[in-house]
């Protein structure tokens, strides 16, 4: 039968609400991410430090193990705010490695295959597209960051003497807030950088460079000018100080008091980075592509 002889009818089935349409992109994004064996391997590797921290908590709170292995001195492995700061740092920097692999898989393929015009021709907005990719990346980072960190906190509350949990609620709240800020920043940063690079391998390297290169420049500026303001370019230093203040860890765990940055300055820089990433996504995620001859 010829095409012009066919009768076409409008779709009359149930229409997904516009508030939840982006969840379709989330579902397919998660399927794409976790279909890779490399993603699974990175996830397993990222969980290894959690096993080590779990053993440390067991040793500190088990009288027999403490007597045999620690010779009765539990001060060797105190489980306090400084301990959980190390937990946060290890998992959050492993999340950076995972982001460098996952983010390009979510968005670079769509750009390389010129699939954005097709995707955006469906009843999904540019904001819905970005939100779907953002939620997929955020959900992929959660199992290696705030979920196992809070699981360690719960195990410590179970193993520690009565009263430890009520006296250290700030640690749990600070961990959750600090890690959510970090993986949200990683998610929007990874998507923004990946949207401007069609070659996935190059996108992996650029995500690392966006964090490490400014950190090196900030360190040089601070050393040469003998000022702490150069550390505003150093994302690792800023996030470490933010985590310290959120969970109540001593300021001298990683950075000395002389180099501490005001919390308002850290928040301003993080918000500026988010706005910059959003501007990059807004300029790149388009339903059409202009080709100059």
C-alpha positions in Angstrom: 0.0 0.0 0.0 1.3 3.4 -0.9 2.2 5.8 1.9 -0.4 8.4 0.8 -3.2 5.8 1.1 -2.5 5.1 4.7 -4.7 6.6 7.4 -2.8 8.2 10.3 -4.4 8.9 13.6 -3.3 10.8 16.6 -2.1 8.9 19.6 -5.0 8.4 22.0 -3.3 6.5 24.8 -2.3 7.7 28.3 0.0 10.6 28.2 2.8 10.8 30.7 2.7 13.9 32.9 5.2 16.6 31.9 6.6 16.7 35.4 7.8 13.1 35.2 8.8 12.8 31.5 12.4 13.3 32.3 12.3 10.0 34.3 12.3 8.2 30.9 15.7 9.7 30.2 16.8 8.7 33.7 15.8 5.1 33.1 17.6 4.8 29.8 20.6 6.7 31.1 21.0 4.3 34.0 20.7 1.4 31.7 23.4 2.8 29.4 25.7 3.6 32.3 25.5 0.2 34.1 25.6 -1.9 30.9 29.4 -1.2 30.9 31.7 -3.7 32.7 34.1 -0.8 33.3 31.4 1.0 35.3 30.8 -2.1 37.4 34.6 -2.5 37.9 35.0 1.1 39.1 32.0 0.6 41.4 33.6 -2.4 43.0 37.0 -0.6 43.3 35.3 2.4 44.9 33.7 0.2 47.6 37.0 -1.3 48.8 37.8 1.6 51.1 34.4 1.1 52.8 35.4 -2.5 53.7 38.6 -1.2 55.3 36.7 1.5 57.3 34.2 -1.1 58.3 37.0 -3.3 59.7 38.4 -0.4 61.6 35.1 0.3 63.3 34.8 -3.3 64.2 38.3 -3.4 65.7 37.7 -0.3 67.8 34.4 -1.4 69.2 35.1 -5.1 69.7 36.8 -5.8 73.1 38.4 -9.1 72.1 39.8 -7.7 68.8 40.9 -4.5 70.5 42.8 -6.5 73.1 44.5 -8.8 70.6 45.2 -6.5 67.7 45.3 -3.0 69.2 46.8 -4.2 72.5 43.9 -2.6 74.3 44.6 0.9 72.9 41.6 2.0 70.9 43.0 5.5 70.6 45.0 4.2 67.6 41.8 4.1 65.6 39.4 6.6 67.1 36.1 6.8 65.3 35.3 10.5 65.5 34.8 13.4 63.1 38.3 13.1 61.8 37.8 9.4 61.0 34.6 10.2 59.0 36.4 13.1 57.3 38.8 10.5 55.8 35.8 8.4 54.8 34.3 11.4 53.0 37.5 12.3 51.2 38.2 8.7 50.0 34.7 8.2 48.6 34.3 11.6 47.1 37.5 11.6 45.2 36.7 8.1 43.9 33.4 9.6 42.8 35.4 12.0 40.6 36.9 9.0 38.9 33.5 7.5 38.4 32.1 10.8 37.1 34.9 11.1 34.5 33.7 7.7 33.0 29.9 8.0 33.4 29.2 11.6 32.4 30.6 11.3 28.8 28.5 8.1 28.3 25.4 10.0 29.2 25.7 13.0 26.9 28.6 12.6 24.5 27.0 9.8 22.5 23.9 12.0 21.9 26.1 14.8 20.5 28.4 12.6 18.4 25.4 10.9 16.8 23.5 14.1 16.3 20.6 12.6 18.3 19.7 15.8 20.2 17.3 17.1 17.5 15.5 13.8 17.5 15.3 13.6 21.3 14.1 17.2 21.7 11.5 16.7 19.0 9.7 14.5 21.5 7.6 16.1 24.3 10.6 16.8 26.5 12.1 20.2 27.1 15.8 21.1 27.2 15.5 21.4 30.9 13.9 18.0 31.1 16.7 16.5 29.1 19.4 18.0 31.3 17.5 17.1 34.4 17.2 13.5 33.3 20.9 13.2 32.6 21.7 15.0 35.9 19.5 12.6 38.0 21.0 9.6 36.3 24.5 10.7 37.1 23.6 11.7 40.6 21.9 8.4 41.3 24.9 6.5 39.9 27.3 8.4 42.3 25.1 7.9 45.4 25.9 4.2 46.0 29.6 5.0 46.4 29.3 8.2 48.4 26.6 9.2 50.9 24.9 5.8 51.1 27.9 3.7 52.2 29.1 6.7 54.4 25.8 6.8 56.3 25.9 3.0 56.5 29.2 3.2 58.3 27.8 5.8 60.6 24.8 3.6 61.4 27.2 0.6 62.1 29.2 2.8 64.4 26.1 3.9 66.3 25.2 0.2 66.6 28.7 -0.9 67.8 29.6 2.1 70.0 28.6 2.5 73.7 25.2 4.1 74.4 25.1 7.8 73.9 27.5 8.0 71.0 24.8 8.4 68.4 23.0 11.3 70.1 26.4 13.0 70.8 27.5 12.8 67.1 24.3 13.6 65.1 26.2 16.5 63.5 28.5 14.0 61.8 25.6 12.3 60.0 23.9 15.5 59.0 27.2 17.1 57.9 28.2 14.0 55.9 24.9 14.0 54.0 25.0 17.7 53.3 28.6 17.8 52.2 28.5 14.8 50.0 25.3 15.8 48.3 26.8 19.2 47.5 29.9 17.5 46.1 28.1 14.9 43.8 25.7 17.6 42.7 28.6 19.8 41.7 30.3 16.8 40.0 27.2 15.9 38.1 26.6 19.4 36.6 30.3 19.9 36.0 30.7 16.5 34.2 27.6 17.1 32.0 28.7 20.6 31.1 32.2 19.6 30.1 31.0 16.5 28.2 28.5 18.5 26.3 31.3 20.4 24.6 33.4 17.4 23.6 32.2 14.8 21.1 35.2 12.5 21.7 34.5 10.5 24.9 38.2 9.8 25.8 39.0 13.5 25.6 35.9 14.3 27.8 37.3 11.8 30.4 40.5 13.8 30.6 38.9 17.2 30.6 36.8 16.4 33.7 40.0 15.6 35.6 41.8 18.6 34.2 38.9 20.9 35.2 39.5 19.9 38.9 43.3 19.4 39.0 44.6 22.2 36.8 42.9 25.1 38.6 44.0 23.5 41.9 47.6 23.6 40.8 47.3 27.2 39.6 45.7 28.1 42.9 48.5 26.4 44.9 51.2 28.3 42.9 49.4 31.7 43.4 49.1 31.0 47.1 52.7 30.0 47.5 54.1 32.9 45.4 51.9 35.7 46.8 51.7 34.2 50.3 48.0 34.5 50.4 45.2 32.1 51.1 42.9 33.5 48.4 44.6 31.5 45.7 43.0 28.4 47.3 39.6 29.6 45.9 40.8 28.0 42.7 41.7 24.8 44.5 38.5 22.7 44.6 40.0 19.9 46.8 41.1 22.4 49.5 37.8 24.2 49.4 35.7 21.0 49.7 38.0 19.6 52.5 37.5 22.8 54.5 33.8 22.7 53.9 33.5 19.0 55.0 35.5 19.8 58.1 33.1 22.5 59.2 30.0 20.5 58.4 31.0 17.5 60.4 32.9 19.3 63.1 36.4 17.9 62.3 39.5 19.8 63.5 40.7 22.5 61.1 44.2 21.2 61.2 43.4 17.7 59.8 44.3 18.7 56.3 44.6 22.5 56.1 46.2 24.8 58.7 44.2 27.5 60.4 46.3 30.2 58.6 45.0 29.0 55.2 41.3 28.5 56.1 38.9 30.2 53.8 35.6 31.9 54.8 32.6 29.7 54.3 30.9 32.6 52.4 33.7 32.7 49.9 33.6 28.9 49.4 29.9 29.0 48.8 30.2 31.9 46.4 32.8 30.1 44.3 30.7 26.8 44.2 27.6 28.7 43.2 29.5 30.6 40.5 30.8 27.2 39.1 27.3 25.9 39.0 26.0 29.0 37.1 28.9 28.7 34.6 28.2 25.0 34.0 24.5 25.8 33.5 25.4 28.5 31.0 27.6 26.0 29.1 24.7 23.5 29.0 22.2 26.1 27.9 24.5 27.1 25.0 25.2 23.6 23.9 21.9 21.6 24.4 20.0 22.8 21.3 17.3 21.2 19.1 19.3 22.2 16.1 22.9 22.4 15.0 24.3 25.2 12.9 26.9 24.0 10.4 29.0 26.7 8.8 30.2 25.9 5.4 
